[in-house]
Amino acid sequence: MDRLGSPHLVRGSDVETALALTAPGSVGPGGLMIAGGPGAGKSALARRVLERLHSDGWAVAVLAGRWYPVDLFAAAAKALDAWAGDFPQRGDASEILDGGAPHCAKFQTIQELLKQAPFALLFDDFDRNLGSEGYLDPGFAEAFDRLCGSAGRGRMLVTSRVAPPPSAATDRLRPLRLTPADETVGAELAASLPYLSTLDSTTRQRVAAVVAGHPRSLQLVDAWLGAARVDPAERLAAVLSHTASPSGAALLELVMAELSAAQREMLLQTALATFPLTARDVAVACDASDPSLEQRQSPERAAVDAAAEGMARLAELGLVKAWTDTDGDTVVLADRWVAEGLAPHQGEQLAARHERALNMHYAETHSDRRTYDDYVAVTRHLAAVDGMGDLTKFTLDLTKYREGDYSAMALLGEVIPTVPAGNGHYLPLRERQITTLIRGGYMTAAREAGKRTLRAVTGWAATHPQRDEARFCLGAAHNLYGVALLHGGDLAAAEPIFTATVEIYHELGAEHPTSFEAQRRLGYALEHLGEVYLGLNRPQDEDILYKTLAECVFVRTQLFEADPSPDTALMAGPSMQRLADLAERTGDHDNARSLLRTRLAMVEAIAQAYPDDEDLAEELAAARDRLATLTAAPAGE
């Protein structure tokens, strides 16, 4: 809970209301959604609720900001380790969360904790996962729905500036909106803060009036006054001289005015971080000697010590949060309210700071200190400096061979919304995302990702000057959406999508009869459309099903003849198998045998040329077995 707001910024009545809404121990609500404006005390209230639940014997875990599965699993494991209670599967749950179990097993374990154990899970700053289309990452949308739907004995808590999109699962979160505090409430909160509590009630009332009762502004004033190295009276007078405003911008300027140049730079650099930074990290990121140097040099001991001293002062002034991480290092992070307030101060050095942070994390990915946080941080800083080519390639490289991995799923969900549809890596990223979602069992998310893909590419293609390129991309987008629908079992919705895909590639093939790529894609579109008709199994589709499968065989046979290779053989063989199965089912055994003999001859020929290809060997065995089975069947069967 180190990253959460100060427990002093909450009224006791709000805590009691929140606890009543979560109704621990009862059946019904899935949890609590605390909403309110920036710096209103949402995180602070959630912290008080979690502290109360923990004191009542609950395990509590926190995930802050963007959906990040690695942190979710680590937070749940830490919560179990620190929990004094028990439930029947606790040992198994701890082993799964702490060990090298697949991510799907870890996630399902958290679902079971929410169902069976007094376990509270907080998503703080939830709205960072939301955008103009609702959830930025459709994978997180489905994951979050699953967690909310799992809450039985346990509870989900959310803090957010805006409510999540409605669903049957999120509707189980009872809403609590924090209304803007007034001067009276502000004075009440001030009386609980370390320094302001030492002032007389009239002065506290005046301070509360200056910040319009805003909780986070009060905390900043309290920290600044309490951190004075001399008589704070001058600082207090400066605060009281300001015009009432809850924004905190003028107060931030007051605090920043006394920072040294080095401390100011540390603050502005830290404000760009989304993961906690050590003194070493800050020292490297603030080294402006060569910001474009990817392999950052290890800092001198004096630089690390200076960074540690500066970090301590920034924490003392209330500008960053500081705590000790699991490795025993002091780490810092600027909270969202401060980071947003500092944005106007970043100025023309913003890109340089992002680049230094990017290269600091990139260097860490090549060291024995690397964590997955460093890889994610690289993508976030690349997105901030519009390093689109590096961003998309880095993401594709990082997620390769990780289909079904929740971290890959989340990273793709975070990066893709920043990539324009006309980018050359947009469709490969979407394909990777949809494949990852499907293999992870997130069919609703895969469908939504496919829908967004088609919508984005359609908009881009409508104005793209190169018609053929636009249509190739449009065909690919249709195909991706159709695949998502097909795997999700929505065959009726997939039919018109694949029909449109076939039409696009028919046009391209007719206009470019020698285009291998157009024919290759047409083959896949026909294959998928055939799968749809087979699944729908409607009597009225018999003719079009046969026509579709036959054309698929024709197209892929032509591809094989034009380029006899393992790839084209492995495409053509199964197509012949599907058409042969249909012929056998309709009683046309002669045609079925002819197709299977053609398949076998083709695969045998290419397998002789590529004797070490395991996929070909497997296809050859399947072709022989299938033909033998059909040949052995009595005539007429």
C-alpha positions as CSV (number, residue, x, y, z in Angstrom):
1,M,0.0,0.0,0.0
2,D,3.1,2.2,-0.2
3,R,1.9,4.0,-3.4
4,L,-1.5,4.9,-2.0
5,G,-2.6,8.3,-0.6
6,S,-2.1,9.4,3.0
7,P,-4.6,7.9,5.4
8,H,-4.9,11.4,7.0
9,L,-6.8,12.7,3.9
10,V,-10.0,10.8,4.7
11,R,-13.0,11.5,6.9
12,G,-14.1,8.7,9.2
13,S,-17.6,9.0,7.9
14,D,-16.4,8.1,4.4
15,V,-14.5,5.1,5.7
16,E,-17.7,3.8,7.5
17,T,-19.8,4.4,4.4
18,A,-17.2,2.6,2.2
19,L,-17.1,-0.4,4.6
20,A,-20.9,-0.6,4.7
21,L,-21.0,-0.6,0.9
22,T,-18.5,-3.4,0.6
23,A,-20.5,-5.4,3.2
24,P,-17.7,-7.8,4.2
25,G,-19.0,-11.2,4.9
26,S,-22.3,-10.8,3.1
27,V,-23.4,-12.2,-0.3
28,G,-24.3,-9.8,-3.1
29,P,-21.9,-7.0,-3.8
30,G,-18.7,-7.7,-5.7
31,G,-17.0,-4.7,-4.1
32,L,-16.7,-0.9,-4.2
33,M,-16.0,1.7,-6.9
34,I,-14.7,5.0,-5.4
35,A,-14.9,7.8,-7.9
36,G,-13.8,11.4,-7.6
37,G,-11.7,14.2,-9.2
38,P,-7.9,14.4,-9.2
39,G,-6.5,14.5,-5.7
40,A,-9.9,14.1,-4.0
41,G,-8.6,11.4,-1.7
42,K,-9.8,8.3,-3.5
43,S,-6.6,6.3,-3.0
44,A,-6.4,7.5,0.6
45,L,-9.9,6.2,1.3
46,A,-9.2,2.9,-0.4
47,R,-6.1,2.6,1.8
48,R,-8.1,3.2,5.0
49,V,-10.6,0.5,3.8
50,L,-7.9,-2.0,3.1
51,E,-6.2,-1.2,6.5
52,R,-9.5,-1.9,8.3
53,L,-10.1,-5.1,6.3
54,H,-6.5,-6.2,7.1
55,S,-7.0,-5.6,10.8
56,D,-10.1,-7.7,10.6
57,G,-8.1,-10.6,9.2
58,W,-8.3,-10.1,5.4
59,A,-5.5,-10.5,2.9
60,V,-5.2,-7.3,0.8
61,A,-3.5,-6.6,-2.5
62,V,-3.0,-3.5,-4.6
63,L,-2.5,-2.9,-8.4
64,A,-1.9,0.7,-9.3
65,G,-2.4,2.3,-12.7
66,R,-2.3,0.4,-16.0
67,W,-3.2,-3.3,-16.1
68,Y,0.1,-5.1,-15.5
69,P,-0.3,-8.9,-14.7
70,V,3.2,-9.4,-13.3
71,D,2.4,-6.8,-10.6
72,L,-1.0,-8.4,-10.0
73,F,0.5,-11.8,-9.4
74,A,3.2,-10.4,-7.2
75,A,0.8,-8.4,-5.1
76,A,-1.5,-11.4,-4.6
77,A,1.5,-13.5,-3.6
78,K,2.7,-10.8,-1.1
79,A,-0.8,-10.5,0.3
80,L,-1.0,-14.3,1.0
81,D,2.5,-14.3,2.6
82,A,1.5,-11.5,5.0
83,W,-1.9,-12.9,5.8
84,A,-2.4,-14.6,9.2
85,G,-5.6,-16.3,8.1
86,D,-6.2,-19.6,6.3
87,F,-8.5,-21.3,3.9
88,P,-8.4,-24.9,2.5
89,Q,-6.3,-24.2,-0.6
90,R,-4.0,-21.6,0.8
91,G,-0.8,-23.7,0.4
92,D,-1.6,-24.5,-3.2
93,A,-2.4,-20.9,-3.9
94,S,0.8,-19.6,-2.5
95,E,2.9,-22.2,-4.4
96,I,1.2,-21.2,-7.7
97,L,1.5,-17.4,-7.2
98,D,5.1,-17.6,-5.9
99,G,6.3,-20.2,-8.4
100,G,6.7,-20.6,-12.1
101,A,3.1,-21.6,-12.9
102,P,1.6,-20.5,-16.2
103,H,-0.1,-17.1,-16.0
104,C,-3.5,-18.6,-16.6
105,A,-3.1,-20.7,-13.4
106,K,-2.0,-17.6,-11.4
107,F,-5.0,-15.6,-12.7
108,Q,-7.4,-18.5,-11.9
109,T,-5.9,-18.7,-8.4
110,I,-6.7,-15.0,-7.8
111,Q,-10.3,-15.7,-9.0
112,E,-10.5,-18.6,-6.5
113,L,-9.2,-16.3,-3.7
114,L,-11.9,-13.8,-4.5
115,K,-14.5,-16.5,-4.4
116,Q,-13.5,-18.4,-1.3
117,A,-11.2,-16.3,0.9
118,P,-11.4,-12.9,2.7
119,F,-9.3,-11.3,0.0
120,A,-9.5,-7.7,-1.1
121,L,-8.0,-6.6,-4.4
122,L,-7.7,-2.9,-5.2
123,F,-7.3,-1.4,-8.7
124,D,-6.0,2.1,-8.0
125,D,-6.2,4.8,-10.7
126,F,-8.3,2.5,-12.7
127,D,-9.3,5.1,-15.3
128,R,-5.8,5.0,-16.7
129,N,-7.0,1.8,-18.5
130,L,-9.9,3.7,-20.2
131,G,-10.0,5.7,-23.4
132,S,-12.4,7.0,-26.0
133,E,-13.5,3.4,-26.9
134,G,-14.0,2.4,-23.3
135,Y,-11.2,0.0,-22.2
136,L,-7.9,0.7,-24.0
137,D,-7.1,-3.0,-23.8
138,P,-10.0,-5.4,-24.5
139,G,-8.0,-8.1,-22.8
140,F,-8.1,-6.2,-19.6
141,A,-11.8,-5.5,-20.0
142,E,-12.5,-9.3,-20.0
143,A,-10.0,-10.0,-17.3
144,F,-11.5,-7.3,-15.0
145,D,-15.0,-8.6,-15.7
146,R,-13.8,-12.1,-14.7
147,L,-12.4,-10.8,-11.4
148,C,-15.5,-8.8,-10.5
149,G,-17.6,-11.8,-11.4
150,S,-15.5,-14.0,-9.1
151,A,-15.9,-11.9,-6.0
152,G,-17.8,-14.0,-3.5
153,R,-16.3,-14.0,0.0
154,G,-13.6,-11.6,-1.3
155,R,-14.1,-8.1,-2.6
156,M,-12.9,-5.9,-5.5
157,L,-12.1,-2.3,-4.9
158,V,-11.6,0.4,-7.6
159,T,-10.5,4.0,-7.5
160,S,-11.2,5.9,-10.6
161,R,-11.9,9.4,-11.9
162,V,-14.7,8.0,-14.1
163,A,-16.8,4.8,-13.8
164,P,-15.8,1.7,-15.9
165,P,-18.1,0.8,-18.8
166,P,-21.1,-1.1,-17.5
167,S,-21.3,-4.9,-17.6
168,A,-23.0,-7.5,-15.5
169,A,-19.8,-8.0,-13.5
170,T,-18.9,-4.4,-12.9
171,D,-22.5,-3.6,-12.0
172,R,-21.7,-5.6,-8.8
173,L,-19.4,-2.8,-7.7
174,R,-21.3,-0.4,-5.5
175,P,-20.5,3.2,-6.3
176,L,-19.2,5.8,-3.8
177,R,-18.5,9.2,-5.3
178,L,-16.3,11.6,-3.3
179,T,-17.8,15.1,-3.6
180,P,-15.4,18.0,-3.7
181,A,-14.5,19.0,-0.2
182,D,-15.4,22.4,1.1
183,E,-13.5,24.6,3.5
184,T,-15.1,23.1,6.5
185,V,-14.2,19.6,5.5
186,G,-10.7,20.8,4.5
187,A,-10.2,22.3,8.0
188,E,-11.3,18.9,9.5
189,L,-8.8,17.1,7.4
190,A,-6.0,19.6,8.2
191,A,-6.5,18.9,11.9
192,S,-5.3,15.3,11.2
193,L,-2.1,16.3,9.3
194,P,1.2,16.4,11.1
195,Y,2.1,20.0,10.7
196,L,-1.2,21.7,10.1
197,S,-2.6,20.0,13.2
198,T,-0.2,22.2,15.3
199,L,-1.8,25.4,14.1
200,D,-4.7,27.1,15.6
201,S,-8.2,26.3,14.2
202,T,-8.5,29.8,12.6
203,T,-5.2,29.4,10.6
204,R,-6.2,25.9,9.6
205,Q,-9.5,27.3,8.3
206,R,-7.6,29.9,6.3
207,V,-5.3,27.3,4.8
208,A,-8.2,25.1,3.9
209,A,-9.9,28.1,2.2
210,V,-6.8,28.8,0.1
211,V,-6.8,25.2,-1.3
212,A,-10.7,25.1,-1.4
213,G,-10.6,22.1,0.9
214,H,-8.7,20.0,-1.7
215,P,-7.2,17.0,0.2
216,R,-4.1,16.5,-1.9
217,S,-3.3,20.2,-1.9
218,L,-3.6,20.2,1.9
219,Q,-1.1,17.3,2.1
220,L,1.4,19.2,-0.1
221,V,1.1,22.3,2.1
222,D,1.5,20.3,5.2
223,A,4.6,18.5,3.9
224,W,6.1,21.7,2.7
225,L,5.5,23.6,5.9
226,G,6.7,20.6,8.0
227,A,9.9,20.3,5.9
228,A,11.1,23.8,6.6
229,R,14.7,23.9,7.8
230,V,14.0,27.3,9.4
231,D,11.0,29.1,10.8
232,P,8.1,28.1,8.6
233,A,6.2,31.3,9.2
234,E,7.4,32.9,6.0
235,R,6.2,29.8,4.1
236,L,2.8,29.9,5.8
237,A,2.4,33.6,4.9
238,A,3.2,32.7,1.3
239,V,0.5,30.0,1.3
240,L,-2.1,32.3,2.9
241,S,-1.4,35.0,0.3
242,H,-2.6,32.9,-2.6
243,T,-6.1,33.1,-4.1
244,A,-8.3,30.1,-3.4
245,S,-7.8,27.3,-5.9
246,P,-8.0,23.5,-5.6
247,S,-5.7,22.9,-8.6
248,G,-2.5,23.0,-6.6
249,A,-0.5,24.6,-9.5
250,A,0.5,27.7,-7.5
251,L,1.4,25.5,-4.5
252,L,3.6,23.3,-6.6
253,E,5.4,26.4,-7.9
254,L,6.0,27.6,-4.3
255,V,7.6,24.3,-3.4
256,M,9.6,24.0,-6.6
257,A,11.0,27.5,-6.2
258,E,13.3,26.4,-3.3
259,L,14.6,23.3,-5.1
260,S,18.2,23.3,-6.4
261,A,18.7,22.8,-10.1
262,A,19.7,19.2,-9.5
263,Q,16.7,18.5,-7.3
264,R,14.3,20.1,-9.8
265,E,15.7,17.9,-12.6
266,M,15.4,14.8,-10.4
267,L,11.7,15.7,-9.8
268,L,10.9,16.3,-13.4
269,Q,12.7,13.1,-14.5
270,T,10.9,11.1,-11.8
271,A,7.5,12.5,-12.8
272,L,7.8,10.7,-16.1
273,A,8.2,7.3,-14.5
274,T,5.4,4.7,-14.2
275,F,7.5,2.3,-12.2
276,P,9.3,3.0,-8.9
277,L,12.9,4.2,-9.3
278,T,16.0,3.5,-7.2
279,A,18.7,6.1,-6.6
280,R,20.8,4.4,-9.2
281,D,18.0,4.7,-11.7
282,V,17.6,8.4,-11.0
283,A,21.3,9.0,-11.2
284,V,21.5,7.3,-14.7
285,A,18.3,9.0,-16.0
286,C,19.5,12.4,-14.9
287,D,22.9,12.1,-16.6
288,A,22.5,14.5,-19.5
289,S,26.0,14.0,-20.8
290,D,24.8,11.9,-23.8
291,P,21.0,11.3,-23.7
292,S,21.0,9.3,-26.9
293,L,23.5,6.7,-25.6
294,E,21.6,3.4,-25.4
295,Q,24.0,1.5,-23.2
296,R,24.1,3.8,-20.2
297,Q,27.3,3.7,-18.1
298,S,27.1,2.7,-14.5
299,P,27.0,5.9,-12.4
300,E,29.7,6.9,-10.0
301,R,29.0,6.3,-6.3
302,A,28.9,10.0,-5.7
303,A,26.2,10.4,-8.3
304,V,24.1,7.7,-6.7
305,D,24.5,9.2,-3.2
306,A,23.5,12.6,-4.6
307,A,20.4,11.1,-6.2
308,A,19.5,9.4,-2.9
309,E,19.9,12.6,-1.0
310,G,17.8,14.5,-3.6
311,M,15.1,11.8,-3.5
312,A,14.9,12.0,0.3
313,R,14.4,15.8,0.1
314,L,11.7,15.5,-2.6
315,A,9.9,12.9,-0.4
316,E,10.2,15.1,2.6
317,L,8.6,18.0,0.7
318,G,5.7,15.8,-0.3
319,L,6.6,15.8,-4.0
320,V,7.3,12.1,-4.4
321,K,6.4,8.9,-2.4
322,A,9.3,6.9,-1.0
323,W,9.3,3.4,0.4
324,T,11.5,0.3,0.7
325,D,11.0,-2.3,-2.0
326,T,11.3,-6.1,-1.6
327,D,15.0,-5.9,-2.4
328,G,15.6,-3.5,0.5
329,D,16.2,-0.5,-1.8
330,T,14.6,2.8,-1.3
331,V,12.4,3.7,-4.3
332,V,10.5,6.7,-5.3
333,L,7.6,7.6,-7.5
334,A,5.7,10.8,-8.1
335,D,1.9,10.3,-7.7
336,R,-0.4,11.1,-10.6
337,W,-1.6,14.4,-9.2
338,V,1.9,15.7,-8.8
339,A,3.1,14.3,-12.2
340,E,0.2,16.0,-14.0
341,G,0.8,19.3,-12.1
342,L,4.5,19.2,-13.2
343,A,3.6,18.6,-16.9
344,P,3.7,22.4,-17.8
345,H,7.2,22.6,-16.2
346,Q,8.7,19.9,-18.5
347,G,9.1,22.3,-21.3
348,E,11.5,21.7,-24.3
349,Q,13.5,19.1,-22.3
350,L,10.5,16.7,-22.1
351,A,11.7,14.5,-25.1
352,A,15.2,14.4,-23.8
353,R,14.1,13.2,-20.3
354,H,12.0,10.5,-21.9
355,E,14.9,9.4,-24.1
356,R,17.2,9.2,-21.1
357,A,14.7,7.2,-19.1
358,L,14.1,5.0,-22.2
359,N,17.8,4.3,-22.5
360,M,18.2,3.8,-18.8
361,H,15.6,1.0,-18.8
362,Y,16.9,-0.4,-22.1
363,A,20.4,-0.7,-20.6
364,E,18.8,-2.5,-17.7
365,T,17.2,-5.1,-20.1
366,H,20.8,-6.1,-20.9
367,S,21.9,-6.4,-17.3
368,D,21.4,-9.1,-14.6
369,R,19.1,-6.6,-12.8
370,R,16.5,-6.6,-15.5
371,T,12.9,-7.2,-14.8
372,Y,9.8,-7.2,-17.1
373,D,9.1,-3.7,-15.7
374,D,12.1,-2.4,-17.7
375,Y,10.8,-3.8,-21.0
376,V,7.4,-2.3,-20.4
377,A,9.0,1.0,-19.4
378,V,10.9,1.1,-22.7
379,T,7.7,0.8,-24.6
380,R,6.0,3.6,-22.6
381,H,8.9,6.0,-23.1
382,L,9.1,5.1,-26.8
383,A,5.4,5.9,-27.1
384,A,5.9,9.2,-25.4
385,V,8.6,10.3,-27.9
386,D,6.7,9.0,-30.9
387,G,9.4,6.4,-31.6
388,M,6.9,4.4,-33.5
389,G,9.3,2.3,-35.6
390,D,11.3,1.2,-32.6
391,L,8.2,0.8,-30.4
392,T,6.4,-1.6,-32.8
393,K,9.5,-3.7,-33.6
394,F,10.4,-3.9,-29.9
395,T,6.9,-5.0,-29.0
396,L,6.8,-7.6,-31.7
397,D,10.2,-9.0,-30.7
398,L,9.2,-9.0,-27.0
399,T,5.9,-10.8,-27.5
400,K,7.2,-13.4,-30.0
401,Y,6.5,-17.0,-28.9
402,R,4.6,-15.7,-25.8
403,E,1.0,-16.3,-27.0
404,G,-1.1,-17.2,-23.9
405,D,1.3,-15.1,-21.7
406,Y,-0.7,-12.5,-19.8
407,S,2.2,-10.1,-19.8
408,A,2.4,-10.2,-23.6
409,M,-1.4,-9.8,-23.8
410,A,-1.2,-6.7,-21.6
411,L,1.7,-5.2,-23.4
412,L,0.1,-5.5,-26.7
413,G,-3.1,-4.1,-25.3
414,E,-1.2,-1.1,-24.0
415,V,1.0,-0.4,-27.1
416,I,-1.6,-1.0,-29.9
417,P,-3.8,2.0,-29.1
418,T,-0.8,4.3,-29.7
419,V,-0.1,2.9,-33.2
420,P,-1.9,4.4,-36.2
421,A,-3.7,2.0,-38.6
422,G,-1.4,3.0,-41.4
423,N,1.7,1.9,-39.6
424,G,3.4,-1.1,-41.3
425,H,3.4,-3.0,-38.0
426,Y,-0.2,-2.2,-37.0
427,L,-1.7,-5.4,-38.6
428,P,1.1,-7.7,-37.4
429,L,0.6,-6.3,-33.8
430,R,-3.1,-6.8,-34.1
431,E,-2.6,-10.4,-35.4
432,R,-0.3,-11.1,-32.5
433,Q,-2.8,-9.6,-30.0
434,I,-5.8,-11.6,-31.3
435,T,-3.8,-14.8,-31.5
436,T,-2.6,-14.2,-27.9
437,L,-6.2,-13.5,-26.7
438,I,-7.6,-16.6,-28.4
439,R,-4.9,-18.9,-27.0
440,G,-5.5,-17.4,-23.6
441,G,-9.2,-18.1,-23.8
442,Y,-10.2,-14.5,-24.0
443,M,-12.7,-14.8,-26.9
444,T,-14.8,-11.7,-26.0
445,A,-11.6,-9.6,-26.0
446,A,-10.4,-11.2,-29.3
447,R,-13.7,-10.2,-30.9
448,E,-13.5,-6.7,-29.7
449,A,-9.9,-6.4,-30.8
450,G,-10.9,-7.7,-34.3
451,K,-13.8,-5.2,-34.5
452,R,-11.5,-2.3,-33.6
453,T,-8.9,-3.5,-36.2
454,L,-11.5,-3.5,-39.0
455,R,-12.9,-0.2,-37.9
456,A,-9.4,1.5,-37.8
457,V,-8.2,0.0,-41.1
458,T,-11.5,0.8,-42.9
459,G,-11.1,4.4,-41.8
460,W,-7.5,4.5,-43.0
461,A,-8.1,2.7,-46.3
462,A,-10.8,5.1,-47.3
463,T,-8.3,8.0,-47.7
464,H,-5.2,6.0,-48.5
465,P,-3.9,7.0,-52.0
466,Q,-2.5,3.6,-52.9
467,R,-5.6,1.5,-53.6
468,D,-4.0,-1.9,-53.8
469,E,-2.1,-1.5,-50.5
470,A,-5.3,-0.3,-48.9
471,R,-7.3,-3.3,-50.1
472,F,-4.6,-5.8,-49.0
473,C,-4.7,-4.3,-45.5
474,L,-8.5,-4.2,-45.6
475,G,-8.6,-7.8,-46.5
476,A,-6.2,-8.7,-43.7
477,A,-8.3,-6.7,-41.2
478,H,-11.5,-8.5,-42.3
479,N,-9.7,-11.8,-41.9
480,L,-8.5,-11.0,-38.4
481,Y,-11.9,-10.0,-37.3
482,G,-13.4,-13.1,-38.9
483,V,-10.9,-15.4,-37.2
484,A,-11.8,-13.9,-33.8
485,L,-15.5,-14.5,-34.5
486,L,-14.8,-18.0,-35.7
487,H,-12.9,-19.0,-32.7
488,G,-15.5,-17.4,-30.5
489,G,-18.2,-19.6,-32.0
490,D,-20.1,-16.7,-33.6
491,L,-20.4,-18.3,-37.0
492,A,-23.3,-16.2,-38.1
493,A,-21.4,-13.0,-37.6
494,A,-18.2,-14.5,-39.2
495,E,-20.0,-15.4,-42.4
496,P,-20.4,-11.9,-43.9
497,I,-16.9,-10.9,-42.7
498,F,-15.2,-13.8,-44.5
499,T,-17.5,-13.3,-47.5
500,A,-16.2,-9.8,-47.8
501,T,-12.6,-11.0,-47.3
502,V,-13.0,-13.4,-50.3
503,E,-14.5,-10.7,-52.4
504,I,-11.6,-8.3,-51.7
505,Y,-9.0,-11.0,-52.6
506,H,-11.0,-12.0,-55.7
507,E,-10.8,-8.5,-56.9
508,L,-7.0,-8.2,-56.2
509,G,-6.4,-11.6,-57.8
510,A,-8.3,-10.7,-61.0
511,E,-6.4,-7.4,-61.3
512,H,-3.1,-9.0,-60.4
513,P,-3.3,-12.6,-61.7
514,T,0.4,-13.2,-61.1
515,S,0.3,-12.0,-57.5
516,F,1.3,-14.9,-55.3
517,E,0.3,-12.9,-52.1
518,A,-3.2,-12.2,-53.3
519,Q,-3.8,-15.9,-54.1
520,R,-2.2,-17.0,-50.8
521,R,-4.5,-14.7,-48.8
522,L,-7.5,-15.8,-51.0
523,G,-6.8,-19.4,-50.0
524,Y,-6.9,-18.6,-46.3
525,A,-10.1,-16.6,-46.7
526,L,-11.8,-19.5,-48.6
527,E,-10.6,-21.9,-46.0
528,H,-12.1,-19.9,-43.2
529,L,-15.4,-19.3,-45.0
530,G,-15.6,-23.1,-45.6
531,E,-15.1,-23.7,-41.9
532,V,-18.0,-21.3,-41.2
533,Y,-20.3,-23.2,-43.6
534,L,-19.3,-26.5,-42.1
535,G,-20.0,-25.2,-38.6
536,L,-23.3,-23.7,-39.6
537,N,-24.3,-27.0,-41.2
538,R,-27.3,-25.5,-43.0
539,P,-28.9,-27.5,-45.8
540,Q,-29.2,-24.4,-48.0
541,D,-25.4,-24.0,-47.9
542,E,-24.4,-27.3,-49.5
543,D,-23.7,-26.0,-52.9
544,I,-21.8,-22.9,-51.8
545,L,-19.9,-25.0,-49.2
546,Y,-18.7,-27.4,-52.0
547,K,-17.9,-24.5,-54.3
548,T,-15.9,-22.7,-51.5
549,L,-13.8,-25.8,-50.6
550,A,-13.2,-26.7,-54.2
551,E,-12.0,-23.2,-55.0
552,C,-9.7,-23.3,-52.0
553,V,-8.2,-26.6,-53.3
554,F,-7.8,-25.0,-56.8
555,V,-6.1,-21.9,-55.5
556,R,-3.7,-23.8,-53.3
557,T,-2.9,-26.3,-55.9
558,Q,-1.9,-23.5,-58.2
559,L,0.2,-22.0,-55.5
560,F,2.0,-25.3,-55.0
561,E,2.6,-25.7,-58.7
562,A,4.0,-22.2,-58.9
563,D,6.2,-22.7,-55.8
564,P,6.6,-26.4,-54.7
565,S,7.7,-26.0,-51.1
566,P,6.8,-27.3,-47.7
567,D,4.7,-24.2,-47.0
568,T,2.5,-24.5,-50.1
569,A,2.2,-28.3,-49.6
570,L,1.1,-27.9,-46.0
571,M,-1.5,-25.4,-47.2
572,A,-2.8,-27.5,-50.1
573,G,-2.9,-30.9,-48.3
574,P,-5.4,-30.1,-45.6
575,S,-7.6,-28.3,-48.1
576,M,-7.8,-31.4,-50.2
577,Q,-8.6,-33.4,-47.0
578,R,-11.5,-31.1,-46.2
579,L,-13.0,-31.4,-49.7
580,A,-12.5,-35.2,-49.7
581,D,-14.3,-35.4,-46.4
582,L,-17.2,-33.5,-47.8
583,A,-17.2,-35.7,-50.9
584,E,-17.2,-38.8,-48.8
585,R,-20.0,-37.4,-46.6
586,T,-22.2,-36.9,-49.7
587,G,-21.4,-40.3,-51.1
588,D,-19.0,-39.3,-53.8
589,H,-16.3,-41.8,-52.8
590,D,-14.5,-41.8,-56.2
591,N,-13.9,-38.0,-56.0
592,A,-12.8,-38.4,-52.3
593,R,-10.3,-41.1,-53.3
594,S,-9.0,-39.0,-56.2
595,L,-8.4,-36.0,-54.0
596,L,-6.7,-38.0,-51.3
597,R,-4.4,-39.7,-53.9
598,T,-3.5,-36.3,-55.3
599,R,-2.8,-35.1,-51.8
600,L,-0.6,-38.1,-51.1
601,A,1.4,-37.8,-54.3
602,M,2.0,-34.1,-53.7
603,V,3.2,-34.6,-50.1
604,E,5.4,-37.6,-51.0
605,A,7.1,-35.6,-53.7
606,I,7.9,-32.6,-51.6
607,A,8.8,-34.8,-48.5
608,Q,11.5,-36.5,-50.6
609,A,13.1,-33.1,-51.2
610,Y,12.8,-32.1,-47.5
611,P,13.4,-35.3,-45.5
612,D,14.1,-33.4,-42.3
613,D,10.9,-31.4,-42.2
614,E,8.9,-32.7,-39.2
615,D,5.7,-31.0,-40.2
616,L,5.9,-32.6,-43.7
617,A,6.6,-36.0,-42.2
618,E,3.5,-35.6,-40.0
619,E,1.4,-34.5,-43.0
620,L,2.7,-37.5,-45.1
621,A,1.7,-39.9,-42.3
622,A,-1.8,-38.4,-42.1
623,A,-2.2,-38.5,-45.9
624,R,-1.3,-42.2,-46.1
625,D,-3.5,-43.1,-43.1
626,R,-6.5,-41.2,-44.4
627,L,-6.3,-42.7,-47.9
628,A,-5.8,-46.2,-46.5
629,T,-8.9,-45.8,-44.3
630,L,-11.1,-44.7,-47.3
631,T,-9.7,-47.3,-49.6
632,A,-10.4,-50.1,-47.1
633,A,-14.0,-49.0,-46.7
634,P,-16.5,-51.3,-48.5
635,A,-17.7,-49.9,-51.8
636,G,-20.7,-47.6,-51.5
637,E,-19.9,-46.7,-47.9
